[in-house]
Amino acid sequence: MIHRGDFVLCNFPFRESHGPGPSPHIVLCAATGREGNTKFAIVFYTTSQIEYQGSRRPRQYVFVNETRAKELHQRRAFHVDASRVARLPLTREYFPDLTDDVLPTVGRDADLVARVEERLAALIAAGLQISKVDLVDRKSK
């Protein structure tokens, strides 16, 4: 199954939609759980778009340099966006590589999850609006 710190492929939803995104994208798993009959994962969005304007990196991004990215089986440096977090059902609709309750991982870094969660807490404390998406069907209880 999927564990805290796993990097997996996910059809992370676009901000303006209420369903899976159109194509698989790497996400960082913060936690898993169950609500009623629905298994779910809480995941953070990642992006390999690491350029930014201004003199400072936007505070919602946690940067992973190229060396560490390659250790995590990624091709290039990336950001984890602490302001984009989603609770998604563990289904093939959201996790297309899921087969028989097994989800292949492309890397794992539980310490990075802790750093991202600390950043998320700091963003919330500073009053920054967080994009929290919850697509777990509450009727499945």
Residue pairs with C-beta under 8 A, 6 or more apart in sequence:
1 32
1 101
1 102
1 103
2 8
2 29
2 32
2 41
2 90
2 95
2 103
2 105
3 29
3 32
3 108
3 110
4 29
4 30
4 31
4 32
4 110
4 113
5 28
5 29
5 108
5 109
5 110
5 111
5 112
5 113
6 28
6 29
6 103
6 105
6 107
6 108
7 26
7 27
7 28
7 29
7 46
7 72
7 73
7 74
7 105
7 106
7 107
7 108
7 109
8 26
8 27
8 29
8 41
8 43
8 95
8 97
8 103
8 104
8 105
8 106
9 24
9 25
9 26
9 27
9 95
9 96
9 97
9 104
9 106
10 21
10 24
10 25
10 26
10 27
10 43
10 88
10 94
10 95
11 20
11 21
11 22
11 23
11 24
11 25
11 93
11 94
11 95
11 96
12 20
12 21
12 25
12 27
12 43
12 45
12 84
12 86
12 88
13 19
13 20
13 21
13 86
13 88
13 133
13 135
14 21
14 22
15 84
15 131
18 135
19 93
19 135
20 93
20 94
24 96
24 97
25 45
25 46
26 46
26 74
26 78
26 106
27 43
27 44
27 45
27 46
28 43
28 44
28 46
28 80
28 109
28 112
28 113
28 116
29 41
29 42
29 43
29 113
30 42
30 43
30 44
30 85
30 113
30 116
30 117
31 41
31 42
32 39
32 40
32 41
32 42
32 90
33 39
33 40
33 42
34 40
35 136
35 138
35 140
35 141
36 138
36 140
36 141
37 140
37 141
38 89
38 90
38 136
38 137
38 140
39 89
39 90
40 87
40 88
40 89
40 90
40 136
41 87
41 88
41 90
41 95
42 85
42 86
42 87
42 88
43 85
43 86
43 88
44 80
44 81
44 82
44 84
44 85
44 113
44 116
45 80
45 81
45 84
45 85
45 86
46 78
46 79
46 80
46 81
47 78
47 79
47 81
48 74
48 75
48 76
48 77
48 78
48 79
49 79
50 63
50 76
50 77
50 78
50 79
52 58
52 61
57 63
57 79
59 119
59 122
59 123
59 126
59 128
60 81
60 82
60 83
60 84
60 119
60 123
60 128
61 79
61 80
61 81
61 82
62 79
62 80
62 82
62 112
62 115
62 116
62 119
63 77
63 78
63 79
64 72
64 74
64 77
64 78
64 79
64 80
64 112
65 77
66 76
66 77
69 75
69 76
69 77
69 78
71 107
72 106
72 107
72 108
72 109
73 106
73 107
74 106
74 107
80 112
80 116
82 116
82 117
82 119
82 120
82 123
83 120
83 123
83 128
83 129
83 130
83 131
84 131
84 133
85 120
85 130
85 131
85 132
85 133
86 132
86 133
86 134
86 135
87 132
87 133
87 134
87 135
87 136
88 94
88 95
88 133
88 135
88 136
89 135
89 136
89 137
90 98
90 101
90 103
91 98
92 98
92 99
94 135
95 103
97 103
97 104
120 130
123 130
124 130
